[in-house]
Amino acid sequence: MKIPKRIIQTGKSFDLSPFSKAAVSNIRLLTPDFEYLFYTDLQVQEFIEKKFPEYLQVFQSFRYPIQRYDFFRYLAIYHLGGFYFDLDVFLSSRIVDLLEFSCVFPFEELTISTFLRKACGIDWEIGNYAFGAVAGHPFIEKIIHNCVRAQREADWVQLMMASIPRLFREEFIVLNTTGPGLVTRTLAENPEVAKQVKVLFPPNVLESKNWHCFGEFGVHLQAGGWRKHKNLAYRLLARNWELWKRKKLLEDSIKLGKSRSPNFIRKNTAANINRDLDRASDY
């Protein structure tokens, strides 16, 4: 099965900022023969009520609006098939070459997650700002199930949060319950399904200039409108902690070389995941 020619995007309303309008125009110009669907907040709610009433309670229970947007994008692609793009993603070329795959996700960045590195055996993450899949794809289904699990099992989420200082955990709650952290964990813990996912790795994952790109097809500008505005002192402290953490972990990533493949998830994860789950909670 191949990904259908369909683009899905969402926003609070049709009254978009000039920046978001430019992003929409860019994508529509480079996908002229694709069906285009845009969902407002009201339409997202109606979609969940009509197509996935069994998830309505979970949808309404999310603490942050961005979690609801995340959850919706997985449900929409699972139900309809096609490509989802955030409103800060710009394409540089047509994406017709990606239609031959059944599921496509972008490489995000080298991870600072101790759980992913120690328990799952991978030092990278995939993004959820842009992805595509056929309707009913098993990987998207696994992501949906894990979003639900993250709402119901605090201890399961805690494994991903344990190595993050409490001062900075608020933002990581989103990342690890509906965002890239959860999506990457789902990939790592399901090696058989991971074989059906095309990850758009750059030639050199060690170069940060290659991060947050939709392969060779576009770029994520990381507008980050969902993040809470913090004071300058907090932002500087959080930034310095993350830079320190990345520098500390870079040596381990350099030893693995500049290329990555999801194929090694199977040997690193299947053999070690159960043994390392408890150990990861100690970091």
Summary of the structure (lengths in Angstrom):
residues: 283
radius of gyration: 18.2
end to end distance: 41.5
largest distance: 51.2
contacts: 886
relative contact order: 0.16
helix: 53%
strand: 14%
